Amino acid sequence: MENTCLFCRIVAGEIPATVVHRTETTLAFRDIDPKAPTHVLVIPVAHHADVLSLAADPSAAADVLAAAAAVAEQEGLTGGFRLIFNTGPHGGQEVFHVHAHVVGGAPLGPMLAAR
């Protein structure tokens, strides 16, 4: 665990979160600033800074994807959902512990805002 990483501190129980799904290797919790009716973050328990780091650990990457699918099913996102990984500053990543956003529960509109 990196003791300055927000999500590592959530995994350690130092910071509260509304957990909706947990496995030995993943944790899923509600986003504190939701962008859709359902907005859940899925993280690996082990610290990986971004998607590039996660991709180097195929087992952890598969676990995150499986947990995201389980969350979507559990949340009843039968009409569809988005699974979003923001990577790096230009990709909009704000917390540098890789996380998948599971968003849905309503029509989501265009994938990117118009420039």
N, CA, C and O atoms as a GROMACS GRO file, in nm:
protein
  460
    1MET      N    1   0.084  -0.120   0.000
    1MET     CA    2   0.000   0.000   0.000
    1MET      C    3   0.087   0.124   0.000
    1MET      O    4   0.189   0.130   0.069
    2GLU      N    5   0.046   0.222  -0.077
    2GLU     CA    6   0.112   0.352  -0.073
    2GLU      C    7   0.032   0.440   0.022
    2GLU      O    8  -0.084   0.471  -0.004
    3ASN      N    9   0.092   0.480   0.132
    3ASN     CA   10   0.017   0.547   0.238
    3ASN      C   11  -0.034   0.685   0.200
    3ASN      O   12  -0.113   0.742   0.276
    4THR      N   13   0.007   0.741   0.086
    4THR     CA   14  -0.047   0.870   0.045
    4THR      C   15  -0.154   0.854  -0.062
    4THR      O   16  -0.219   0.952  -0.100
    5CYS      N   17  -0.175   0.733  -0.111
    5CYS     CA   18  -0.273   0.709  -0.216
    5CYS      C   19  -0.414   0.700  -0.156
    5CYS      O   20  -0.440   0.619  -0.067
    6LEU      N   21  -0.503   0.786  -0.204
    6LEU     CA   22  -0.640   0.790  -0.155
    6LEU      C   23  -0.707   0.653  -0.162
    6LEU      O   24  -0.767   0.608  -0.065
    7PHE      N   25  -0.696   0.586  -0.276
    7PHE     CA   26  -0.764   0.458  -0.292
    7PHE      C   27  -0.699   0.348  -0.210
    7PHE      O   28  -0.768   0.258  -0.162
    8CYS      N   29  -0.566   0.352  -0.193
    8CYS     CA   30  -0.501   0.255  -0.104
    8CYS      C   31  -0.550   0.274   0.039
    8CYS      O   32  -0.567   0.177   0.112
    9ARG      N   33  -0.574   0.397   0.077
    9ARG     CA   34  -0.625   0.426   0.212
    9ARG      C   35  -0.770   0.378   0.227
    9ARG      O   36  -0.810   0.336   0.336
   10ILE      N   37  -0.849   0.385   0.119
   10ILE     CA   38  -0.985   0.329   0.122
   10ILE      C   39  -0.977   0.177   0.138
   10ILE      O   40  -1.050   0.120   0.218
   11VAL      N   41  -0.889   0.113   0.061
   11VAL     CA   42  -0.871  -0.032   0.073
   11VAL      C   43  -0.834  -0.069   0.216
   11VAL      O   44  -0.883  -0.168   0.269
   12ALA      N   45  -0.747   0.009   0.279
   12ALA     CA   46  -0.700  -0.018   0.415
   12ALA      C   47  -0.805   0.014   0.522
   12ALA      O   48  -0.785  -0.019   0.639
   13GLY      N   49  -0.916   0.076   0.482
   13GLY     CA   50  -1.020   0.112   0.578
   13GLY      C   51  -0.993   0.240   0.653
   13GLY      O   52  -1.063   0.272   0.749
   14GLU      N   53  -0.893   0.316   0.610
   14GLU     CA   54  -0.860   0.443   0.676
   14GLU      C   55  -0.955   0.554   0.635
   14GLU      O   56  -0.976   0.649   0.711
   15ILE      N   57  -1.013   0.543   0.518
   15ILE     CA   58  -1.107   0.642   0.466
   15ILE      C   59  -1.236   0.566   0.432
   15ILE      O   60  -1.230   0.463   0.364
   16PRO      N   61  -1.350   0.614   0.479
   16PRO     CA   62  -1.476   0.541   0.452
   16PRO      C   63  -1.519   0.551   0.306
   16PRO      O   64  -1.490   0.649   0.237
   17ALA      N   65  -1.587   0.448   0.263
   17ALA     CA   66  -1.646   0.445   0.128
   17ALA      C   67  -1.769   0.356   0.134
   17ALA      O   68  -1.780   0.268   0.219
   18THR      N   69  -1.862   0.380   0.043
   18THR     CA   70  -1.980   0.296   0.033
   18THR      C   71  -1.947   0.182  -0.061
   18THR      O   72  -1.958   0.194  -0.183
   19VAL      N   73  -1.908   0.070  -0.002
   19VAL     CA   74  -1.864  -0.046  -0.078
   19VAL      C   75  -1.986  -0.121  -0.130
   19VAL      O   76  -2.080  -0.148  -0.055
   20VAL      N   77  -1.984  -0.155  -0.260
   20VAL     CA   78  -2.094  -0.229  -0.320
   20VAL      C   79  -2.053  -0.368  -0.366
   20VAL      O   80  -2.138  -0.453  -0.393
   21HIS      N   81  -1.922  -0.393  -0.375
   21HIS     CA   82  -1.873  -0.524  -0.420
   21HIS      C   83  -1.728  -0.536  -0.375
   21HIS      O   84  -1.651  -0.441  -0.380
   22ARG      N   85  -1.694  -0.658  -0.332
   22ARG     CA   86  -1.557  -0.680  -0.286
   22ARG      C   87  -1.516  -0.822  -0.319
   22ARG      O   88  -1.595  -0.915  -0.303
   23THR      N   89  -1.394  -0.839  -0.366
   23THR     CA   90  -1.333  -0.970  -0.382
   23THR      C   91  -1.197  -0.964  -0.313
   23THR      O   92  -1.161  -0.860  -0.257
   24GLU      N   93  -1.123  -1.072  -0.317
   24GLU     CA   94  -0.989  -1.070  -0.258
   24GLU      C   95  -0.898  -0.969  -0.328
   24GLU      O   96  -0.806  -0.915  -0.267
   25THR      N   97  -0.923  -0.945  -0.455
   25THR     CA   98  -0.831  -0.863  -0.534
   25THR      C   99  -0.890  -0.730  -0.582
   25THR      O  100  -0.818  -0.649  -0.639
   26THR      N  101  -1.019  -0.708  -0.560
   26THR     CA  102  -1.083  -0.584  -0.607
   26THR      C  103  -1.174  -0.524  -0.501
   26THR      O  104  -1.216  -0.592  -0.407
   27LEU      N  105  -1.202  -0.397  -0.518
   27LEU     CA  106  -1.297  -0.327  -0.433
   27LEU      C  107  -1.377  -0.233  -0.522
   27LEU      O  108  -1.320  -0.165  -0.608
   28ALA      N  109  -1.508  -0.230  -0.504
   28ALA     CA  110  -1.595  -0.141  -0.580
   28ALA      C  111  -1.676  -0.056  -0.481
   28ALA      O  112  -1.734  -0.108  -0.385
   29PHE      N  113  -1.679   0.074  -0.507
   29PHE     CA  114  -1.750   0.164  -0.416
   29PHE      C  115  -1.810   0.280  -0.496
   29PHE      O  116  -1.765   0.312  -0.606
   30ARG      N  117  -1.912   0.342  -0.437
   30ARG     CA  118  -1.982   0.451  -0.504
   30ARG      C  119  -1.893   0.575  -0.513
   30ARG      O  120  -1.823   0.610  -0.418
   31ASP      N  121  -1.897   0.640  -0.630
   31ASP     CA  122  -1.823   0.764  -0.651
   31ASP      C  123  -1.887   0.873  -0.565
   31ASP      O  124  -2.010   0.881  -0.556
   32ILE      N  125  -1.804   0.956  -0.502
   32ILE     CA  126  -1.860   1.062  -0.416
   32ILE      C  127  -1.913   1.180  -0.496
   32ILE      O  128  -1.981   1.267  -0.440
   33ASP      N  129  -1.883   1.184  -0.625
   33ASP     CA  130  -1.933   1.291  -0.713
   33ASP      C  131  -1.990   1.226  -0.839
   33ASP      O  132  -1.933   1.240  -0.947
   34PRO      N  133  -2.104   1.155  -0.826
   34PRO     CA  134  -2.154   1.074  -0.938
   34PRO      C  135  -2.193   1.158  -1.059
   34PRO      O  136  -2.247   1.268  -1.046
   35LYS      N  137  -2.162   1.103  -1.177
   35LYS     CA  138  -2.194   1.168  -1.304
   35LYS      C  139  -2.314   1.103  -1.373
   35LYS      O  140  -2.352   1.144  -1.482
   36ALA      N  141  -2.372   1.002  -1.309
   36ALA     CA  142  -2.489   0.931  -1.362
   36ALA      C  143  -2.562   0.872  -1.241
   36ALA      O  144  -2.506   0.867  -1.132
   37PRO      N  145  -2.687   0.826  -1.260
   37PRO     CA  146  -2.758   0.766  -1.147
   37PRO      C  147  -2.680   0.652  -1.079
   37PRO      O  148  -2.685   0.637  -0.957
   38THR      N  149  -2.608   0.574  -1.158
   38THR     CA  150  -2.516   0.474  -1.102
   38THR      C  151  -2.376   0.514  -1.144
   38THR      O  152  -2.348   0.530  -1.262
   39HIS      N  153  -2.289   0.530  -1.046
   39HIS     CA  154  -2.149   0.563  -1.073
   39HIS      C  155  -2.066   0.496  -0.965
   39HIS      O  156  -2.056   0.543  -0.852
   40VAL      N  157  -2.005   0.384  -1.002
   40VAL     CA  158  -1.927   0.302  -0.910
   40VAL      C  159  -1.784   0.294  -0.961
   40VAL      O  160  -1.761   0.278  -1.081
   41LEU      N  161  -1.689   0.305  -0.870
   41LEU     CA  162  -1.547   0.289  -0.905
   41LEU      C  163  -1.504   0.148  -0.868
   41LEU      O  164  -1.535   0.099  -0.759
   42VAL      N  165  -1.433   0.083  -0.958
   42VAL     CA  166  -1.380  -0.051  -0.935
   42VAL      C  167  -1.229  -0.041  -0.940
   42VAL      O  168  -1.172   0.006  -1.038
   43ILE      N  169  -1.163  -0.085  -0.832
   43ILE     CA  170  -1.018  -0.075  -0.823
   43ILE      C  171  -0.956  -0.210  -0.788
   43ILE      O  172  -1.020  -0.293  -0.725
   44PRO      N  173  -0.831  -0.230  -0.830
   44PRO     CA  174  -0.760  -0.345  -0.778
   44PRO      C  175  -0.715  -0.312  -0.635
   44PRO      O  176  -0.684  -0.197  -0.604
   45VAL      N  177  -0.712  -0.412  -0.549
   45VAL     CA  178  -0.664  -0.391  -0.413
   45VAL      C  179  -0.515  -0.354  -0.415
   45VAL      O  180  -0.472  -0.266  -0.341
   46ALA      N  181  -0.439  -0.419  -0.500
   46ALA     CA  182  -0.297  -0.385  -0.514
   46ALA      C  183  -0.285  -0.254  -0.592
   46ALA      O  184  -0.361  -0.229  -0.685
   47HIS      N  185  -0.190  -0.174  -0.553
   47HIS     CA  186  -0.173  -0.044  -0.618
   47HIS      C  187  -0.113  -0.060  -0.758
   47HIS      O  188  -0.007  -0.119  -0.775
   48HIS      N  189  -0.184  -0.007  -0.856
   48HIS     CA  190  -0.136   0.009  -0.992
   48HIS      C  191  -0.170   0.153  -1.028
   48HIS      O  192  -0.285   0.194  -1.012
   49ALA      N  193  -0.074   0.230  -1.074
   49ALA     CA  194  -0.096   0.373  -1.095
   49ALA      C  195  -0.197   0.403  -1.205
   49ALA      O  196  -0.276   0.496  -1.193
   50ASP      N  197  -0.194   0.323  -1.313
   50ASP     CA  198  -0.280   0.354  -1.426
   50ASP      C  199  -0.303   0.228  -1.509
   50ASP      O  200  -0.257   0.120  -1.473
   51VAL      N  201  -0.375   0.242  -1.620
   51VAL     CA  202  -0.406   0.127  -1.706
   51VAL      C  203  -0.279   0.061  -1.758
   51VAL      O  204  -0.275  -0.062  -1.771
   52LEU      N  205  -0.178   0.139  -1.789
   52LEU     CA  206  -0.053   0.081  -1.840
   52LEU      C  207   0.009  -0.013  -1.737
   52LEU      O  208   0.058  -0.120  -1.772
   53SER      N  209   0.007   0.028  -1.612
   53SER     CA  210   0.059  -0.057  -1.504
   53SER      C  211  -0.030  -0.179  -1.484
   53SER      O  212   0.020  -0.290  -1.463
   54LEU      N  213  -0.160  -0.159  -1.489
   54LEU     CA  214  -0.254  -0.271  -1.472
   54LEU      C  215  -0.239  -0.372  -1.584
   54LEU      O  216  -0.247  -0.493  -1.560
   55ALA      N  217  -0.216  -0.326  -1.706
   55ALA     CA  218  -0.202  -0.416  -1.820
   55ALA      C  219  -0.081  -0.507  -1.806
   55ALA      O  220  -0.076  -0.615  -1.865
   56ALA      N  221   0.017  -0.464  -1.729
   56ALA     CA  222   0.135  -0.547  -1.705
   56ALA      C  223   0.105  -0.662  -1.610
   56ALA      O  224   0.189  -0.750  -1.592
   57ASP      N  225  -0.012  -0.661  -1.548
   57ASP     CA  226  -0.055  -0.767  -1.456
   57ASP      C  227  -0.189  -0.822  -1.508
   57ASP      O  228  -0.295  -0.784  -1.457
   58PRO      N  229  -0.185  -0.909  -1.610
   58PRO     CA  230  -0.309  -0.955  -1.674
   58PRO      C  231  -0.411  -1.016  -1.577
   58PRO      O  232  -0.531  -1.001  -1.598
   59SER      N  233  -0.365  -1.082  -1.474
   59SER     CA  234  -0.458  -1.140  -1.377
   59SER      C  235  -0.536  -1.030  -1.303
   59SER      O  236  -0.657  -1.041  -1.286
   60ALA      N  237  -0.466  -0.926  -1.261
   60ALA     CA  238  -0.533  -0.814  -1.193
   60ALA      C  239  -0.628  -0.742  -1.288
   60ALA      O  240  -0.737  -0.702  -1.248
   61ALA      N  241  -0.585  -0.726  -1.414
   61ALA     CA  242  -0.672  -0.661  -1.513
   61ALA      C  243  -0.800  -0.741  -1.533
   61ALA      O  244  -0.909  -0.684  -1.539
   62ALA      N  245  -0.787  -0.873  -1.544
   62ALA     CA  246  -0.905  -0.958  -1.560
   62ALA      C  247  -0.996  -0.950  -1.438
   62ALA      O  248  -1.118  -0.948  -1.451
   63ASP      N  249  -0.937  -0.944  -1.320
   63ASP     CA  250  -1.017  -0.933  -1.197
   63ASP      C  251  -1.096  -0.802  -1.194
   63ASP      O  252  -1.212  -0.801  -1.152
   64VAL      N  253  -1.034  -0.693  -1.237
   64VAL     CA  254  -1.104  -0.564  -1.239
   64VAL      C  255  -1.220  -0.569  -1.338
   64VAL      O  256  -1.329  -0.522  -1.307
   65LEU      N  257  -1.197  -0.625  -1.456
   65LEU     CA  258  -1.305  -0.636  -1.555
   65LEU      C  259  -1.418  -0.725  -1.505
   65LEU      O  260  -1.535  -0.692  -1.524
   66ALA      N  261  -1.385  -0.836  -1.442
   66ALA     CA  262  -1.488  -0.926  -1.389
   66ALA      C  263  -1.567  -0.857  -1.278
   66ALA      O  264  -1.689  -0.871  -1.271
   67ALA      N  265  -1.499  -0.782  -1.193
   67ALA     CA  266  -1.568  -0.709  -1.086
   67ALA      C  267  -1.658  -0.601  -1.144
   67ALA      O  268  -1.769  -0.580  -1.095
   68ALA      N  269  -1.612  -0.531  -1.248
   68ALA     CA  270  -1.695  -0.428  -1.312
   68ALA      C  271  -1.821  -0.491  -1.371
   68ALA      O  272  -1.930  -0.434  -1.359
   69ALA      N  273  -1.807  -0.606  -1.435
   69ALA     CA  274  -1.925  -0.675  -1.491
   69ALA      C  275  -2.020  -0.717  -1.380
   69ALA      O  276  -2.141  -0.705  -1.395
   70ALA      N  277  -1.966  -0.766  -1.269
   70ALA     CA  278  -2.051  -0.806  -1.156
   70ALA      C  279  -2.125  -0.686  -1.099
   70ALA      O  280  -2.242  -0.697  -1.062
   71VAL      N  281  -2.058  -0.572  -1.090
   71VAL     CA  282  -2.122  -0.450  -1.040
   71VAL      C  283  -2.235  -0.407  -1.134
   71VAL      O  284  -2.344  -0.375  -1.088
   72ALA      N  285  -2.209  -0.407  -1.264
   72ALA     CA  286  -2.313  -0.368  -1.360
   72ALA      C  287  -2.434  -0.458  -1.347
   72ALA      O  288  -2.548  -0.410  -1.349
   73GLU      N  289  -2.412  -0.586  -1.333
   73GLU     CA  290  -2.524  -0.680  -1.316
   73GLU      C  291  -2.596  -0.655  -1.184
   73GLU      O  292  -2.719  -0.648  -1.180
   74GLN      N  293  -2.520  -0.642  -1.078
   74GLN     CA  294  -2.578  -0.619  -0.945
   74GLN      C  295  -2.658  -0.489  -0.940
   74GLN      O  296  -2.761  -0.481  -0.872
   75GLU      N  297  -2.612  -0.388  -1.012
   75GLU     CA  298  -2.678  -0.258  -1.012
   75GLU      C  299  -2.796  -0.252  -1.110
   75GLU      O  300  -2.864  -0.151  -1.119
   76GLY      N  301  -2.818  -0.362  -1.183
   76GLY     CA  302  -2.932  -0.368  -1.275
   76GLY      C  303  -2.916  -0.283  -1.399
   76GLY      O  304  -3.015  -0.230  -1.450
   77LEU      N  305  -2.797  -0.269  -1.449
   77LEU     CA  306  -2.772  -0.185  -1.565
   77LEU      C  307  -2.799  -0.262  -1.695
   77LEU      O  308  -2.713  -0.272  -1.782
   78THR      N  309  -2.920  -0.315  -1.705
   78THR     CA  310  -2.958  -0.399  -1.818
   78THR      C  311  -2.974  -0.318  -1.947
   78THR      O  312  -2.966  -0.375  -2.056
   79GLY      N  313  -2.998  -0.188  -1.936
   79GLY     CA  314  -3.013  -0.103  -2.055
   79GLY      C  315  -2.880  -0.057  -2.112
   79GLY      O  316  -2.876   0.011  -2.214
   80GLY      N  317  -2.772  -0.095  -2.046
   80GLY     CA  318  -2.640  -0.057  -2.091
   80GLY      C  319  -2.567   0.027  -1.988
   80GLY      O  320  -2.627   0.081  -1.895
   81PHE      N  321  -2.439   0.037  -2.007
   81PHE     CA  322  -2.355   0.114  -1.916
   81PHE      C  323  -2.223   0.145  -1.987
   81PHE      O  324  -2.195   0.092  -2.095
   82ARG      N  325  -2.144   0.231  -1.926
   82ARG     CA  326  -2.010   0.259  -1.975
   82ARG      C  327  -1.910   0.212  -1.870
   82ARG      O  328  -1.933   0.222  -1.750
   83LEU      N  329  -1.799   0.163  -1.920
   83LEU     CA  330  -1.685   0.129  -1.837
   83LEU      C  331  -1.571   0.218  -1.884
   83LEU      O  332  -1.523   0.204  -1.996
   84ILE      N  333  -1.528   0.309  -1.798
   84ILE     CA  334  -1.434   0.413  -1.838
   84ILE      C  335  -1.308   0.405  -1.751
   84ILE      O  336  -1.316   0.400  -1.628
   85PHE      N  337  -1.193   0.405  -1.817
   85PHE     CA  338  -1.064   0.419  -1.749
   85PHE      C  339  -1.002   0.550  -1.798
   85PHE      O  340  -0.974   0.564  -1.917
   86ASN      N  341  -0.981   0.645  -1.709
   86ASN     CA  342  -0.910   0.767  -1.743
   86ASN      C  343  -0.762   0.740  -1.710
   86ASN      O  344  -0.730   0.694  -1.600
   87THR      N  345  -0.675   0.769  -1.805
   87THR     CA  346  -0.533   0.740  -1.785
   87THR      C  347  -0.450   0.863  -1.813
   87THR      O  348  -0.454   0.919  -1.923
   88GLY      N  349  -0.374   0.905  -1.714
   88GLY     CA  350  -0.284   1.020  -1.727
   88GLY      C  351  -0.356   1.152  -1.721
   88GLY      O  352  -0.478   1.158  -1.732
   89PRO      N  353  -0.280   1.260  -1.705
   89PRO     CA  354  -0.339   1.393  -1.693
   89PRO      C  355  -0.424   1.432  -1.814
   89PRO      O  356  -0.530   1.491  -1.797
   90HIS      N  357  -0.380   1.401  -1.935
   90HIS     CA  358  -0.458   1.438  -2.054
   90HIS      C  359  -0.584   1.353  -2.067
   90HIS      O  360  -0.679   1.393  -2.133
   91GLY      N  361  -0.584   1.236  -2.005
   91GLY     CA  362  -0.701   1.148  -2.007
   91GLY      C  363  -0.799   1.178  -1.895
   91GLY      O  364  -0.903   1.113  -1.884
   92GLY      N  365  -0.766   1.275  -1.811
   92GLY     CA  366  -0.856   1.315  -1.703
   92GLY      C  367  -0.838   1.236  -1.574
   92GLY      O  368  -0.924   1.245  -1.486
   93GLN      N  369  -0.730   1.159  -1.561
   93GLN     CA  370  -0.709   1.083  -1.437
   93GLN      C  371  -0.676   1.179  -1.324
   93GLN      O  372  -0.586   1.262  -1.336
   94GLU      N  373  -0.750   1.167  -1.214
   94GLU     CA  374  -0.730   1.254  -1.099
   94GLU      C  375  -0.667   1.181  -0.981
   94GLU      O  376  -0.590   1.240  -0.905
   95VAL      N  377  -0.700   1.053  -0.965
   95VAL     CA  378  -0.640   0.971  -0.860
   95VAL      C  379  -0.553   0.868  -0.929
   95VAL      O  380  -0.602   0.792  -1.013
   96PHE      N  381  -0.426   0.864  -0.894
   96PHE     CA  382  -0.332   0.778  -0.966
   96PHE      C  383  -0.320   0.640  -0.900
   96PHE      O  384  -0.212   0.595  -0.862
   97HIS      N  385  -0.435   0.577  -0.888
   97HIS     CA  386  -0.454   0.435  -0.855
   97HIS      C  387  -0.560   0.395  -0.957
   97HIS      O  388  -0.673   0.444  -0.952
   98VAL      N  389  -0.524   0.306  -1.048
   98VAL     CA  390  -0.614   0.275  -1.159
   98VAL      C  391  -0.754   0.243  -1.107
   98VAL      O  392  -0.771   0.175  -1.006
   99HIS      N  393  -0.853   0.293  -1.179
   99HIS     CA  394  -0.991   0.266  -1.141
   99HIS      C  395  -1.080   0.272  -1.265
   99HIS      O  396  -1.062   0.355  -1.354
  100ALA      N  397  -1.175   0.182  -1.266
  100ALA     CA  398  -1.276   0.178  -1.372
  100ALA      C  399  -1.401   0.245  -1.319
  100ALA      O  400  -1.446   0.216  -1.208
  101HIS      N  401  -1.458   0.333  -1.399
  101HIS     CA  402  -1.587   0.395  -1.365
  101HIS      C  403  -1.695   0.310  -1.432
  101HIS      O  404  -1.695   0.294  -1.554
  102VAL      N  405  -1.787   0.258  -1.354
  102VAL     CA  406  -1.905   0.191  -1.408
  102VAL      C  407  -2.017   0.293  -1.396
  102VAL      O  408  -2.062   0.325  -1.286
  103VAL      N  409  -2.063   0.345  -1.511
  103VAL     CA  410  -2.166   0.449  -1.510
  103VAL      C  411  -2.284   0.406  -1.595
  103VAL      O  412  -2.268   0.347  -1.702
  104GLY      N  413  -2.402   0.436  -1.546
  104GLY     CA  414  -2.524   0.401  -1.619
  104GLY      C  415  -2.646   0.439  -1.539
  104GLY      O  416  -2.641   0.521  -1.448
  105GLY      N  417  -2.756   0.376  -1.574
  105GLY     CA  418  -2.882   0.403  -1.506
  105GLY      C  419  -2.969   0.505  -1.577
  105GLY      O  420  -3.081   0.532  -1.534
  106ALA      N  421  -2.919   0.562  -1.686
  106ALA     CA  422  -2.993   0.658  -1.767
  106ALA      C  423  -2.916   0.672  -1.899
  106ALA      O  424  -2.799   0.636  -1.906
  107PRO      N  425  -2.982   0.725  -2.003
  107PRO     CA  426  -2.907   0.752  -2.126
  107PRO      C  427  -2.789   0.845  -2.095
  107PRO      O  428  -2.805   0.944  -2.023
  108LEU      N  429  -2.673   0.814  -2.148
  108LEU     CA  430  -2.551   0.885  -2.112
  108LEU      C  431  -2.510   0.993  -2.212
  108LEU      O  432  -2.419   1.071  -2.183
  109GLY      N  433  -2.575   0.999  -2.326
  109GLY     CA  434  -2.541   1.103  -2.421
  109GLY      C  435  -2.413   1.071  -2.497
  109GLY      O  436  -2.366   0.957  -2.496
  110PRO      N  437  -2.357   1.172  -2.563
  110PRO     CA  438  -2.236   1.147  -2.645
  110PRO      C  439  -2.119   1.106  -2.559
  110PRO      O  440  -2.110   1.138  -2.441
  111MET      N  441  -2.027   1.033  -2.623
  111MET     CA  442  -1.913   0.981  -2.550
  111MET      C  443  -1.819   1.093  -2.503
  111MET      O  444  -1.766   1.088  -2.392
  112LEU      N  445  -1.799   1.192  -2.589
  112LEU     CA  446  -1.713   1.305  -2.553
  112LEU      C  447  -1.789   1.435  -2.574
  112LEU      O  448  -1.874   1.445  -2.663
  113ALA      N  449  -1.759   1.534  -2.492
  113ALA     CA  450  -1.822   1.664  -2.509
  113ALA      C  451  -1.768   1.730  -2.636
  113ALA      O  452  -1.652   1.709  -2.673
  114ALA      N  453  -1.851   1.808  -2.700
  114ALA     CA  454  -1.808   1.881  -2.819
  114ALA      C  455  -1.700   1.980  -2.782
  114ALA      O  456  -1.701   2.038  -2.673
  115ARG      N  457  -1.608   1.999  -2.873
  115ARG     CA  458  -1.497   2.095  -2.844
  115ARG      C  459  -1.534   2.232  -2.889
  115ARG      O  460  -1.454   2.325  -2.873
   0.00000   0.00000   0.00000
